[in-house]
Amino acid sequence: MSAFEFQLRTRPLEPSLPAPTILLDAFDGHDRASTIQTFSISDRRPRTSVPLSSAANDFLWLAIAVLAADTAATRSQSADRWTRDMKLVVPAASPGWAANSIRVERMLEFLTGDHWRVEFVDRAPRVMRIPQPIGDVVCLLSGGLDSLIGAIDLLARRPYRHVLLVGAHDSPMSATKQIDLAVGLQGAFRGRVDAQRTGAQLRRAQQEQERTLPPERENTTRSRSLYFIAAGLARATLLGPDVPLYIPENGVIGLNVPISPSRAGSLSTRTTHPHFVRLLREVLDAAGITNPLENPYRLMTKGEALLQSAEPQVLGRLAPTSISCAHPLALRYRRCIGSCGYCYPCLIRRASMHALGLDGADGYCIDVLSDPDFLNAPSATSASLLAVVSAIHRGSEPIDVLRNGPLEAVEIPAFARVHREGLRELETWLRTSGNPELLRMLP
């Protein structure tokens, strides 16, 4: 297949485009005719469900459709086995989305590395109802360390602030981490934390479905972040047009400068890259969604974000519960489910924890600093560490920060500093290992 065509339908009996268009049907409740299942769950206290505004509803449905299409379209079927031609037909209540389509396509192309054509149909999608949010600020809670730091800082720096944490179901492990961290934060900041979780997933084939989805699934889904942000914004809009959405992410991961040629271009994720955030802001402004997007750590390394924590004791207690791994199920054949220990996010996490004086091998399937077979048998597991060592040898140049996307000229020096200090954190951590073989590899 050279191109993928999708149509989102949110109500039964809506007209459908002819095959081979893939139908993304997301009907209300647990309708077995749906090919997409969505859900929203509040924390311990029951909440009345409230409808979203037209603009927020349109944007959330767009994000759901993009995530579903991204998951259902396997890259292996494209000509270069990566870049896909994607056409998506989406209903929208506001006729202004048609004029916004070029901005949406530009945003998606940068985020996923594919060619997108988005057609908005003048038909109001089903209005989503979600649990009534409570709070004066919304913070995404992924289950990772950065979002934990962000939530703690929001709560600790303003003693009367009430924070709504929003998690997006990505896997059973991420859901568990989000729940456990929310409970931990509620215990540390009593009466000031509410939490909601949300999800949108493809369903298995059912005989009631008009057209079942292709059985294969794509696991590189770059668009998960867009859905996560849309879910957070949906709640922020209900709290008020000026209520900010916090997307905590350190600048090293935000820039995600490729550390090896194999990770260049769209092979590196662009979840919080400044250029993506700028394109997203343009889309939201055109749609009339005014809520600010805030990332207080965009110009910090992960270690710097940890060190500036407003409540280091709470952070130290909850940090082991978080997970920052790119593929936490990679070593289940070894009966180890959790942080792999060898992916790039795991390496950055350990280096940042070392900066705080809290690094250790506990909780990682592989200890790259001491595993005697890790470097002696080069493989996919050692690729990230070897790429980090090579990057340390090359050093950091200001132009490096442009390798994963454009930046505003005035921002380049600040981001170059973040990239340089991020490499320095990694090198400092590796030099403390005492591993003779690893030390010989360093400059």
Secondary structure, DSSP 4 states (H G I P E B T S, - for coil): ---EEEEEE-STT---PPTTSEEEE--STT-TT-SEEEEEEE-SS---EEEPPHHHHHHHHHHHHHHHHHHHS-GGGSTTSS--EEEEEEEESSTHHHHHHHHHHHHHHHHHSSEEEEEEEESPPPPPEEEPP--SEEEE--SSHHHHHHHHHHHHHSTT--EEEEEE-SSHHHHHHHHHHHHHHHHHSTTSEEEEEEEEEEPPP-TTSSSPPPS---S--TTHHHHHHHHHHHHHHHH-TT--EE----HHHHH---SSGGG-GGGS--TT-HHHHHHHHHHHHHHT----EE-TTTTS-HHHHHHT-S-HHHHHHHGGG----S-TTTTGGGT--SB-S-SHHHHHHHHHHHHTT---STTBS--TTT-TTTTTS-SGGGHHHHHHHHHHHH---GGGGGTTS---GGGHHHHHHHHHHHHHHHHHHHHTS--HHHHHH--
